[in-house]
Amino acid sequence: MGSYIGIALLIILYSSIGLFCSSIFTNHMIALSGTIMIILLFYLGFNFLSFFHNNSILEYLSIQHHYESINRGVIDSRDVIYFMSLTASFLYFTIQNTKSTNR
């Protein structure tokens, strides 16, 4: 059950990142590339940096750290709040970018 919840949270987060990049760029391929780069930064980048710098804050920013916790079946409120806050942040930035573009 934890895996299903984790996958659902990942899909929601990745969709909000995709919407954000689509609102910034007019070219679809550039938006796709930007989405992939942001997802890789959050999934692997922060985890990679925390490994070399021994920094727990960078590890906490990594999607992989939170997803592995949920995937084990431990549905912690910190992990759910992490996914929901990142999703809300990217959706907020998308709305703000769309508002400023329409003016």
PDB file as gemmi writes it, atoms N, CA and C in Angstrom:
CRYST1    1.000    1.000    1.000  90.00  90.00  90.00 P 1                      
ATOM      1  N   MET A   1       0.824  -1.201   0.000  1.00  0.00           N  
ATOM      2  CA  MET A   1       0.000   0.000   0.000  1.00  0.00           C  
ATOM      3  C   MET A   1       0.875   1.274   0.000  1.00  0.00           C  
ATOM      4  N   GLY A   2       1.991   1.202   0.721  1.00  0.00           N  
ATOM      5  CA  GLY A   2       2.882   2.357   0.771  1.00  0.00           C  
ATOM      6  C   GLY A   2       3.463   2.692  -0.591  1.00  0.00           C  
ATOM      7  N   SER A   3       3.738   1.663  -1.384  1.00  0.00           N  
ATOM      8  CA  SER A   3       4.278   1.908  -2.731  1.00  0.00           C  
ATOM      9  C   SER A   3       3.273   2.645  -3.601  1.00  0.00           C  
ATOM     10  N   TYR A   4       2.014   2.264  -3.483  1.00  0.00           N  
ATOM     11  CA  TYR A   4       0.983   2.940  -4.277  1.00  0.00           C  
ATOM     12  C   TYR A   4       0.835   4.403  -3.867  1.00  0.00           C  
ATOM     13  N   ILE A   5       0.876   4.653  -2.585  1.00  0.00           N  
ATOM     14  CA  ILE A   5       0.786   6.034  -2.110  1.00  0.00           C  
ATOM     15  C   ILE A   5       2.006   6.822  -2.558  1.00  0.00           C  
ATOM     16  N   GLY A   6       3.185   6.210  -2.469  1.00  0.00           N  
ATOM     17  CA  GLY A   6       4.413   6.872  -2.913  1.00  0.00           C  
ATOM     18  C   GLY A   6       4.399   7.191  -4.394  1.00  0.00           C  
ATOM     19  N   ILE A   7       3.937   6.249  -5.206  1.00  0.00           N  
ATOM     20  CA  ILE A   7       3.845   6.490  -6.656  1.00  0.00           C  
ATOM     21  C   ILE A   7       2.843   7.594  -6.956  1.00  0.00           C  
ATOM     22  N   ALA A   8       1.723   7.603  -6.245  1.00  0.00           N  
ATOM     23  CA  ALA A   8       0.720   8.653  -6.458  1.00  0.00           C  
ATOM     24  C   ALA A   8       1.301  10.019  -6.103  1.00  0.00           C  
ATOM     25  N   LEU A   9       2.046  10.104  -4.999  1.00  0.00           N  
ATOM     26  CA  LEU A   9       2.659  11.378  -4.622  1.00  0.00           C  
ATOM     27  C   LEU A   9       3.717  11.806  -5.636  1.00  0.00           C  
ATOM     28  N   LEU A  10       4.480  10.848  -6.167  1.00  0.00           N  
ATOM     29  CA  LEU A  10       5.468  11.175  -7.199  1.00  0.00           C  
ATOM     30  C   LEU A  10       4.802  11.675  -8.473  1.00  0.00           C  
ATOM     31  N   ILE A  11       3.714  11.030  -8.881  1.00  0.00           N  
ATOM     32  CA  ILE A  11       3.007  11.444 -10.094  1.00  0.00           C  
ATOM     33  C   ILE A  11       2.467  12.856  -9.940  1.00  0.00           C  
ATOM     34  N   ILE A  12       1.904  13.150  -8.785  1.00  0.00           N  
ATOM     35  CA  ILE A  12       1.362  14.488  -8.542  1.00  0.00           C  
ATOM     36  C   ILE A  12       2.481  15.526  -8.565  1.00  0.00           C  
ATOM     37  N   LEU A  13       3.602  15.220  -7.919  1.00  0.00           N  
ATOM     38  CA  LEU A  13       4.726  16.159  -7.887  1.00  0.00           C  
ATOM     39  C   LEU A  13       5.324  16.352  -9.270  1.00  0.00           C  
ATOM     40  N   TYR A  14       5.547  15.269  -9.993  1.00  0.00           N  
ATOM     41  CA  TYR A  14       6.126  15.377 -11.329  1.00  0.00           C  
ATOM     42  C   TYR A  14       5.193  16.131 -12.279  1.00  0.00           C  
ATOM     43  N   SER A  15       3.905  15.955 -12.118  1.00  0.00           N  
ATOM     44  CA  SER A  15       2.953  16.689 -12.959  1.00  0.00           C  
ATOM     45  C   SER A  15       3.004  18.181 -12.673  1.00  0.00           C  
ATOM     46  N   SER A  16       3.125  18.540 -11.400  1.00  0.00           N  
ATOM     47  CA  SER A  16       3.192  19.967 -11.073  1.00  0.00           C  
ATOM     48  C   SER A  16       4.495  20.581 -11.584  1.00  0.00           C  
ATOM     49  N   ILE A  17       5.586  19.823 -11.546  1.00  0.00           N  
ATOM     50  CA  ILE A  17       6.844  20.324 -12.107  1.00  0.00           C  
ATOM     51  C   ILE A  17       6.711  20.492 -13.619  1.00  0.00           C  
ATOM     52  N   GLY A  18       6.050  19.541 -14.274  1.00  0.00           N  
ATOM     53  CA  GLY A  18       5.821  19.642 -15.716  1.00  0.00           C  
ATOM     54  C   GLY A  18       4.954  20.837 -16.082  1.00  0.00           C  
ATOM     55  N   LEU A  19       3.918  21.083 -15.295  1.00  0.00           N  
ATOM     56  CA  LEU A  19       3.073  22.258 -15.537  1.00  0.00           C  
ATOM     57  C   LEU A  19       3.864  23.550 -15.371  1.00  0.00           C  
ATOM     58  N   PHE A  20       4.717  23.583 -14.367  1.00  0.00           N  
ATOM     59  CA  PHE A  20       5.531  24.769 -14.136  1.00  0.00           C  
ATOM     60  C   PHE A  20       6.451  25.035 -15.326  1.00  0.00           C  
ATOM     61  N   CYS A  21       7.139  24.011 -15.796  1.00  0.00           N  
ATOM     62  CA  CYS A  21       8.038  24.200 -16.939  1.00  0.00           C  
ATOM     63  C   CYS A  21       7.261  24.547 -18.203  1.00  0.00           C  
ATOM     64  N   SER A  22       6.071  23.983 -18.362  1.00  0.00           N  
ATOM     65  CA  SER A  22       5.260  24.319 -19.528  1.00  0.00           C  
ATOM     66  C   SER A  22       4.771  25.757 -19.483  1.00  0.00           C  
ATOM     67  N   SER A  23       4.586  26.296 -18.283  1.00  0.00           N  
ATOM     68  CA  SER A  23       4.146  27.684 -18.186  1.00  0.00           C  
ATOM     69  C   SER A  23       5.293  28.653 -18.448  1.00  0.00           C  
ATOM     70  N   ILE A  24       6.512  28.218 -18.262  1.00  0.00           N  
ATOM     71  CA  ILE A  24       7.671  29.083 -18.502  1.00  0.00           C  
ATOM     72  C   ILE A  24       8.066  29.096 -19.974  1.00  0.00           C  
ATOM     73  N   PHE A  25       8.148  27.909 -20.574  1.00  0.00           N  
ATOM     74  CA  PHE A  25       8.653  27.794 -21.935  1.00  0.00           C  
ATOM     75  C   PHE A  25       7.515  27.604 -22.930  1.00  0.00           C  
ATOM     76  N   THR A  26       7.668  28.170 -24.111  1.00  0.00           N  
ATOM     77  CA  THR A  26       6.657  27.997 -25.152  1.00  0.00           C  
ATOM     78  C   THR A  26       6.937  26.764 -26.010  1.00  0.00           C  
ATOM     79  N   ASN A  27       8.180  26.360 -26.079  1.00  0.00           N  
ATOM     80  CA  ASN A  27       8.555  25.176 -26.848  1.00  0.00           C  
ATOM     81  C   ASN A  27       8.363  23.930 -25.984  1.00  0.00           C  
ATOM     82  N   HIS A  28       7.704  22.934 -26.530  1.00  0.00           N  
ATOM     83  CA  HIS A  28       7.385  21.732 -25.765  1.00  0.00           C  
ATOM     84  C   HIS A  28       8.621  20.914 -25.428  1.00  0.00           C  
ATOM     85  N   MET A  29       9.569  20.851 -26.325  1.00  0.00           N  
ATOM     86  CA  MET A  29      10.772  20.060 -26.074  1.00  0.00           C  
ATOM     87  C   MET A  29      11.650  20.699 -25.002  1.00  0.00           C  
ATOM     88  N   ILE A  30      11.699  22.015 -24.993  1.00  0.00           N  
ATOM     89  CA  ILE A  30      12.465  22.707 -23.952  1.00  0.00           C  
ATOM     90  C   ILE A  30      11.771  22.538 -22.613  1.00  0.00           C  
ATOM     91  N   ALA A  31      10.441  22.573 -22.600  1.00  0.00           N  
ATOM     92  CA  ALA A  31       9.700  22.347 -21.368  1.00  0.00           C  
ATOM     93  C   ALA A  31       9.940  20.930 -20.844  1.00  0.00           C  
ATOM     94  N   LEU A  32       9.972  19.951 -21.740  1.00  0.00           N  
ATOM     95  CA  LEU A  32      10.263  18.576 -21.339  1.00  0.00           C  
ATOM     96  C   LEU A  32      11.667  18.461 -20.766  1.00  0.00           C  
ATOM     97  N   SER A  33      12.632  19.087 -21.431  1.00  0.00           N  
ATOM     98  CA  SER A  33      14.018  19.049 -20.946  1.00  0.00           C  
ATOM     99  C   SER A  33      14.148  19.727 -19.588  1.00  0.00           C  
ATOM    100  N   GLY A  34      13.476  20.845 -19.419  1.00  0.00           N  
ATOM    101  CA  GLY A  34      13.498  21.541 -18.136  1.00  0.00           C  
ATOM    102  C   GLY A  34      12.862  20.718 -17.028  1.00  0.00           C  
ATOM    103  N   THR A  35      11.767  20.055 -17.365  1.00  0.00           N  
ATOM    104  CA  THR A  35      11.100  19.195 -16.387  1.00  0.00           C  
ATOM    105  C   THR A  35      12.016  18.064 -15.954  1.00  0.00           C  
ATOM    106  N   ILE A  36      12.648  17.430 -16.908  1.00  0.00           N  
ATOM    107  CA  ILE A  36      13.556  16.327 -16.588  1.00  0.00           C  
ATOM    108  C   ILE A  36      14.727  16.813 -15.744  1.00  0.00           C  
ATOM    109  N   MET A  37      15.257  17.984 -16.051  1.00  0.00           N  
ATOM    110  CA  MET A  37      16.380  18.513 -15.286  1.00  0.00           C  
ATOM    111  C   MET A  37      15.983  18.831 -13.844  1.00  0.00           C  
ATOM    112  N   ILE A  38      14.818  19.420 -13.641  1.00  0.00           N  
ATOM    113  CA  ILE A  38      14.374  19.731 -12.285  1.00  0.00           C  
ATOM    114  C   ILE A  38      14.098  18.454 -11.502  1.00  0.00           C  
ATOM    115  N   ILE A  39      13.468  17.476 -12.142  1.00  0.00           N  
ATOM    116  CA  ILE A  39      13.187  16.208 -11.471  1.00  0.00           C  
ATOM    117  C   ILE A  39      14.490  15.512 -11.092  1.00  0.00           C  
ATOM    118  N   LEU A  40      15.460  15.483 -11.995  1.00  0.00           N  
ATOM    119  CA  LEU A  40      16.741  14.862 -11.678  1.00  0.00           C  
ATOM    120  C   LEU A  40      17.472  15.600 -10.573  1.00  0.00           C  
ATOM    121  N   LEU A  41      17.360  16.927 -10.559  1.00  0.00           N  
ATOM    122  CA  LEU A  41      17.982  17.698  -9.492  1.00  0.00           C  
ATOM    123  C   LEU A  41      17.386  17.306  -8.144  1.00  0.00           C  
ATOM    124  N   PHE A  42      16.064  17.257  -8.065  1.00  0.00           N  
ATOM    125  CA  PHE A  42      15.422  16.923  -6.800  1.00  0.00           C  
ATOM    126  C   PHE A  42      15.563  15.446  -6.446  1.00  0.00           C  
ATOM    127  N   TYR A  43      15.587  14.555  -7.441  1.00  0.00           N  
ATOM    128  CA  TYR A  43      15.633  13.133  -7.138  1.00  0.00           C  
ATOM    129  C   TYR A  43      17.054  12.650  -6.850  1.00  0.00           C  
ATOM    130  N   LEU A  44      17.997  13.014  -7.702  1.00  0.00           N  
ATOM    131  CA  LEU A  44      19.356  12.512  -7.545  1.00  0.00           C  
ATOM    132  C   LEU A  44      20.349  13.572  -7.086  1.00  0.00           C  
ATOM    133  N   GLY A  45      20.144  14.811  -7.509  1.00  0.00           N  
ATOM    134  CA  GLY A  45      21.121  15.864  -7.253  1.00  0.00           C  
ATOM    135  C   GLY A  45      21.348  16.146  -5.783  1.00  0.00           C  
ATOM    136  N   PHE A  46      20.287  16.359  -5.037  1.00  0.00           N  
ATOM    137  CA  PHE A  46      20.441  16.671  -3.619  1.00  0.00           C  
ATOM    138  C   PHE A  46      20.975  15.471  -2.848  1.00  0.00           C  
ATOM    139  N   ASN A  47      20.572  14.274  -3.236  1.00  0.00           N  
ATOM    140  CA  ASN A  47      21.082  13.076  -2.583  1.00  0.00           C  
ATOM    141  C   ASN A  47      22.579  12.914  -2.856  1.00  0.00           C  
ATOM    142  N   PHE A  48      22.987  13.179  -4.094  1.00  0.00           N  
ATOM    143  CA  PHE A  48      24.397  13.108  -4.475  1.00  0.00           C  
ATOM    144  C   PHE A  48      25.224  14.134  -3.705  1.00  0.00           C  
ATOM    145  N   LEU A  49      24.725  15.365  -3.607  1.00  0.00           N  
ATOM    146  CA  LEU A  49      25.449  16.406  -2.883  1.00  0.00           C  
ATOM    147  C   LEU A  49      25.539  16.104  -1.389  1.00  0.00           C  
ATOM    148  N   SER A  50      24.466  15.559  -0.830  1.00  0.00           N  
ATOM    149  CA  SER A  50      24.489  15.252   0.605  1.00  0.00           C  
ATOM    150  C   SER A  50      25.458  14.117   0.914  1.00  0.00           C  
ATOM    151  N   PHE A  51      25.660  13.216  -0.044  1.00  0.00           N  
ATOM    152  CA  PHE A  51      26.602  12.125   0.153  1.00  0.00           C  
ATOM    153  C   PHE A  51      28.029  12.647   0.280  1.00  0.00           C  
ATOM    154  N   PHE A  52      28.391  13.633  -0.549  1.00  0.00           N  
ATOM    155  CA  PHE A  52      29.748  14.145  -0.529  1.00  0.00           C  
ATOM    156  C   PHE A  52      29.988  15.204   0.536  1.00  0.00           C  
ATOM    157  N   HIS A  53      28.947  15.912   0.930  1.00  0.00           N  
ATOM    158  CA  HIS A  53      29.119  16.981   1.912  1.00  0.00           C  
ATOM    159  C   HIS A  53      28.639  16.600   3.307  1.00  0.00           C  
ATOM    160  N   ASN A  54      28.112  15.397   3.466  1.00  0.00           N  
ATOM    161  CA  ASN A  54      27.585  14.917   4.749  1.00  0.00           C  
ATOM    162  C   ASN A  54      26.635  15.934   5.386  1.00  0.00           C  
ATOM    163  N   ASN A  55      25.700  16.408   4.587  1.00  0.00           N  
ATOM    164  CA  ASN A  55      24.760  17.422   5.035  1.00  0.00           C  
ATOM    165  C   ASN A  55      23.366  16.819   5.045  1.00  0.00           C  
ATOM    166  N   SER A  56      22.734  16.794   6.214  1.00  0.00           N  
ATOM    167  CA  SER A  56      21.408  16.183   6.321  1.00  0.00           C  
ATOM    168  C   SER A  56      20.324  17.058   5.700  1.00  0.00           C  
ATOM    169  N   ILE A  57      20.576  18.357   5.594  1.00  0.00           N  
ATOM    170  CA  ILE A  57      19.583  19.242   4.985  1.00  0.00           C  
ATOM    171  C   ILE A  57      19.457  18.951   3.494  1.00  0.00           C  
ATOM    172  N   LEU A  58      20.582  18.716   2.835  1.00  0.00           N  
ATOM    173  CA  LEU A  58      20.543  18.373   1.412  1.00  0.00           C  
ATOM    174  C   LEU A  58      19.872  17.021   1.201  1.00  0.00           C  
ATOM    175  N   GLU A  59      20.096  16.099   2.120  1.00  0.00           N  
ATOM    176  CA  GLU A  59      19.441  14.797   2.007  1.00  0.00           C  
ATOM    177  C   GLU A  59      17.935  14.938   2.195  1.00  0.00           C  
ATOM    178  N   TYR A  60      17.521  15.837   3.085  1.00  0.00           N  
ATOM    179  CA  TYR A  60      16.100  16.048   3.309  1.00  0.00           C  
ATOM    180  C   TYR A  60      15.417  16.646   2.084  1.00  0.00           C  
ATOM    181  N   LEU A  61      16.127  17.398   1.271  1.00  0.00           N  
ATOM    182  CA  LEU A  61      15.556  18.002   0.070  1.00  0.00           C  
ATOM    183  C   LEU A  61      15.391  17.006  -1.067  1.00  0.00           C  
ATOM    184  N   SER A  62      15.994  15.833  -0.945  1.00  0.00           N  
ATOM    185  CA  SER A  62      15.959  14.836  -2.000  1.00  0.00           C  
ATOM    186  C   SER A  62      14.630  14.087  -2.027  1.00  0.00           C  
ATOM    187  N   ILE A  63      14.062  13.951  -3.218  1.00  0.00           N  
ATOM    188  CA  ILE A  63      12.836  13.176  -3.384  1.00  0.00           C  
ATOM    189  C   ILE A  63      13.100  11.715  -3.069  1.00  0.00           C  
ATOM    190  N   GLN A  64      14.269  11.227  -3.442  1.00  0.00           N  
ATOM    191  CA  GLN A  64      14.609   9.824  -3.241  1.00  0.00           C  
ATOM    192  C   GLN A  64      14.565   9.449  -1.758  1.00  0.00           C  
ATOM    193  N   HIS A  65      15.036  10.316  -0.906  1.00  0.00           N  
ATOM    194  CA  HIS A  65      15.029  10.066   0.543  1.00  0.00           C  
ATOM    195  C   HIS A  65      13.602   9.868   1.050  1.00  0.00           C  
ATOM    196  N   HIS A  66      12.692  10.706   0.624  1.00  0.00           N  
ATOM    197  CA  HIS A  66      11.303  10.624   1.087  1.00  0.00           C  
ATOM    198  C   HIS A  66      10.558   9.473   0.430  1.00  0.00           C  
ATOM    199  N   TYR A  67      10.837   9.236  -0.847  1.00  0.00           N  
ATOM    200  CA  TYR A  67      10.147   8.161  -1.542  1.00  0.00           C  
ATOM    201  C   TYR A  67      10.543   6.792  -0.988  1.00  0.00           C  
ATOM    202  N   GLU A  68      11.817   6.603  -0.697  1.00  0.00           N  
ATOM    203  CA  GLU A  68      12.260   5.323  -0.140  1.00  0.00           C  
ATOM    204  C   GLU A  68      11.607   5.043   1.200  1.00  0.00           C  
ATOM    205  N   SER A  69      11.392   6.073   1.985  1.00  0.00           N  
ATOM    206  CA  SER A  69      10.719   5.903   3.269  1.00  0.00           C  
ATOM    207  C   SER A  69       9.279   5.443   3.074  1.00  0.00           C  
ATOM    208  N   ILE A  70       8.579   6.064   2.155  1.00  0.00           N  
ATOM    209  CA  ILE A  70       7.190   5.677   1.892  1.00  0.00           C  
ATOM    210  C   ILE A  70       7.141   4.312   1.215  1.00  0.00           C  
ATOM    211  N   ASN A  71       8.094   4.019   0.358  1.00  0.00           N  
ATOM    212  CA  ASN A  71       8.123   2.753  -0.355  1.00  0.00           C  
ATOM    213  C   ASN A  71       8.322   1.566   0.594  1.00  0.00           C  
ATOM    214  N   ARG A  72       8.999   1.790   1.720  1.00  0.00           N  
ATOM    215  CA  ARG A  72       9.172   0.739   2.713  1.00  0.00           C  
ATOM    216  C   ARG A  72       7.877   0.445   3.461  1.00  0.00           C  
ATOM    217  N   GLY A  73       6.893   1.310   3.322  1.00  0.00           N  
ATOM    218  CA  GLY A  73       5.622   1.120   4.004  1.00  0.00           C  
ATOM    219  C   GLY A  73       5.433   2.038   5.188  1.00  0.00           C  
ATOM    220  N   VAL A  74       6.423   2.872   5.456  1.00  0.00           N  
ATOM    221  CA  VAL A  74       6.344   3.819   6.560  1.00  0.00           C  
ATOM    222  C   VAL A  74       5.810   5.129   6.003  1.00  0.00           C  
ATOM    223  N   ILE A  75       4.545   5.401   6.241  1.00  0.00           N  
ATOM    224  CA  ILE A  75       3.939   6.641   5.745  1.00  0.00           C  
ATOM    225  C   ILE A  75       4.048   7.669   6.863  1.00  0.00           C  
ATOM    226  N   ASP A  76       5.103   8.434   6.798  1.00  0.00           N  
ATOM    227  CA  ASP A  76       5.394   9.444   7.804  1.00  0.00           C  
ATOM    228  C   ASP A  76       4.797  10.772   7.356  1.00  0.00           C  
ATOM    229  N   SER A  77       4.323  11.545   8.303  1.00  0.00           N  
ATOM    230  CA  SER A  77       3.715  12.830   7.951  1.00  0.00           C  
ATOM    231  C   SER A  77       4.743  13.778   7.344  1.00  0.00           C  
ATOM    232  N   ARG A  78       6.016  13.660   7.741  1.00  0.00           N  
ATOM    233  CA  ARG A  78       7.045  14.529   7.158  1.00  0.00           C  
ATOM    234  C   ARG A  78       7.203  14.295   5.671  1.00  0.00           C  
ATOM    235  N   ASP A  79       7.110  13.038   5.262  1.00  0.00           N  
ATOM    236  CA  ASP A  79       7.244  12.715   3.843  1.00  0.00           C  
ATOM    237  C   ASP A  79       6.048  13.218   3.043  1.00  0.00           C  
ATOM    238  N   VAL A  80       4.859  13.023   3.579  1.00  0.00           N  
ATOM    239  CA  VAL A  80       3.651  13.494   2.893  1.00  0.00           C  
ATOM    240  C   VAL A  80       3.653  15.016   2.814  1.00  0.00           C  
ATOM    241  N   ILE A  81       4.045  15.678   3.895  1.00  0.00           N  
ATOM    242  CA  ILE A  81       4.113  17.145   3.891  1.00  0.00           C  
ATOM    243  C   ILE A  81       5.159  17.628   2.892  1.00  0.00           C  
ATOM    244  N   TYR A  82       6.270  16.915   2.781  1.00  0.00           N  
ATOM    245  CA  TYR A  82       7.306  17.275   1.810  1.00  0.00           C  
ATOM    246  C   TYR A  82       6.744  17.248   0.395  1.00  0.00           C  
ATOM    247  N   PHE A  83       6.090  16.145   0.031  1.00  0.00           N  
ATOM    248  CA  PHE A  83       5.542  16.024  -1.319  1.00  0.00           C  
ATOM    249  C   PHE A  83       4.444  17.057  -1.566  1.00  0.00           C  
ATOM    250  N   MET A  84       3.569  17.253  -0.611  1.00  0.00           N  
ATOM    251  CA  MET A  84       2.474  18.201  -0.799  1.00  0.00           C  
ATOM    252  C   MET A  84       2.981  19.648  -0.852  1.00  0.00           C  
ATOM    253  N   SER A  85       3.989  19.968  -0.050  1.00  0.00           N  
ATOM    254  CA  SER A  85       4.494  21.344  -0.079  1.00  0.00           C  
ATOM    255  C   SER A  85       5.247  21.637  -1.374  1.00  0.00           C  
ATOM    256  N   LEU A  86       6.021  20.672  -1.880  1.00  0.00           N  
ATOM    257  CA  LEU A  86       6.683  20.888  -3.167  1.00  0.00           C  
ATOM    258  C   LEU A  86       5.666  21.006  -4.296  1.00  0.00           C  
ATOM    259  N   THR A  87       4.642  20.166  -4.255  1.00  0.00           N  
ATOM    260  CA  THR A  87       3.592  20.230  -5.266  1.00  0.00           C  
ATOM    261  C   THR A  87       2.888  21.578  -5.217  1.00  0.00           C  
ATOM    262  N   ALA A  88       2.524  22.011  -4.009  1.00  0.00           N  
ATOM    263  CA  ALA A  88       1.846  23.299  -3.863  1.00  0.00           C  
ATOM    264  C   ALA A  88       2.749  24.446  -4.310  1.00  0.00           C  
ATOM    265  N   SER A  89       4.034  24.356  -4.025  1.00  0.00           N  
ATOM    266  CA  SER A  89       4.965  25.411  -4.432  1.00  0.00           C  
ATOM    267  C   SER A  89       5.054  25.523  -5.953  1.00  0.00           C  
ATOM    268  N   PHE A  90       5.211  24.388  -6.624  1.00  0.00           N  
ATOM    269  CA  PHE A  90       5.300  24.439  -8.083  1.00  0.00           C  
ATOM    270  C   PHE A  90       3.980  24.886  -8.710  1.00  0.00           C  
ATOM    271  N   LEU A  91       2.858  24.477  -8.138  1.00  0.00           N  
ATOM    272  CA  LEU A  91       1.571  24.945  -8.660  1.00  0.00           C  
ATOM    273  C   LEU A  91       1.391  26.439  -8.415  1.00  0.00           C  
ATOM    274  N   TYR A  92       1.841  26.929  -7.271  1.00  0.00           N  
ATOM    275  CA  TYR A  92       1.767  28.360  -6.979  1.00  0.00           C  
ATOM    276  C   TYR A  92       2.614  29.151  -7.967  1.00  0.00           C  
ATOM    277  N   PHE A  93       3.845  28.667  -8.222  1.00  0.00           N  
ATOM    278  CA  PHE A  93       4.706  29.350  -9.187  1.00  0.00           C  
ATOM    279  C   PHE A  93       4.117  29.314 -10.597  1.00  0.00           C  
ATOM    280  N   THR A  94       3.433  28.227 -10.927  1.00  0.00           N  
ATOM    281  CA  THR A  94       2.776  28.133 -12.224  1.00  0.00           C  
ATOM    282  C   THR A  94       1.669  29.168 -12.342  1.00  0.00           C  
ATOM    283  N   ILE A  95       0.858  29.295 -11.303  1.00  0.00           N  
ATOM    284  CA  ILE A  95      -0.241  30.268 -11.307  1.00  0.00           C  
ATOM    285  C   ILE A  95       0.306  31.688 -11.401  1.00  0.00           C  
ATOM    286  N   GLN A  96       1.365  31.980 -10.639  1.00  0.00           N  
ATOM    287  CA  GLN A  96       1.941  33.325 -10.675  1.00  0.00           C  
ATOM    288  C   GLN A  96       2.544  33.634 -12.048  1.00  0.00           C  
ATOM    289  N   ASN A  97       3.172  32.653 -12.654  1.00  0.00           N  
ATOM    290  CA  ASN A  97       3.753  32.861 -13.981  1.00  0.00           C  
ATOM    291  C   ASN A  97       2.660  33.048 -15.018  1.00  0.00           C  
ATOM    292  N   THR A  98       1.593  32.304 -14.901  1.00  0.00           N  
ATOM    293  CA  THR A  98       0.477  32.441 -15.840  1.00  0.00           C  
ATOM    294  C   THR A  98      -0.203  33.794 -15.696  1.00  0.00           C  
ATOM    295  N   LYS A  99      -0.365  34.257 -14.465  1.00  0.00           N  
ATOM    296  CA  LYS A  99      -0.958  35.577 -14.242  1.00  0.00           C  
ATOM    297  C   LYS A  99      -0.096  36.683 -14.826  1.00  0.00           C  
ATOM    298  N   SER A 100       1.212  36.591 -14.632  1.00  0.00           N  
ATOM    299  CA  SER A 100       2.086  37.640 -15.137  1.00  0.00           C  
ATOM    300  C   SER A 100       2.216  37.603 -16.656  1.00  0.00           C  
ATOM    301  N   THR A 101       2.033  36.432 -17.265  1.00  0.00           N  
ATOM    302  CA  THR A 101       2.119  36.310 -18.714  1.00  0.00           C  
ATOM    303  C   THR A 101       0.875  36.867 -19.390  1.00  0.00           C  
ATOM    304  N   ASN A 102      -0.279  36.735 -18.748  1.00  0.00           N  
ATOM    305  CA  ASN A 102      -1.540  37.186 -19.344  1.00  0.00           C  
ATOM    306  C   ASN A 102      -1.710  38.686 -19.295  1.00  0.00           C  
ATOM    307  N   ARG A 103      -0.906  39.408 -18.572  1.00  0.00           N  
ATOM    308  CA  ARG A 103      -1.081  40.856 -18.457  1.00  0.00           C  
ATOM    309  C   ARG A 103      -0.501  41.568 -19.597  1.00  0.00           C  
TER     310      ARG A 103                                                      
END                                                                             
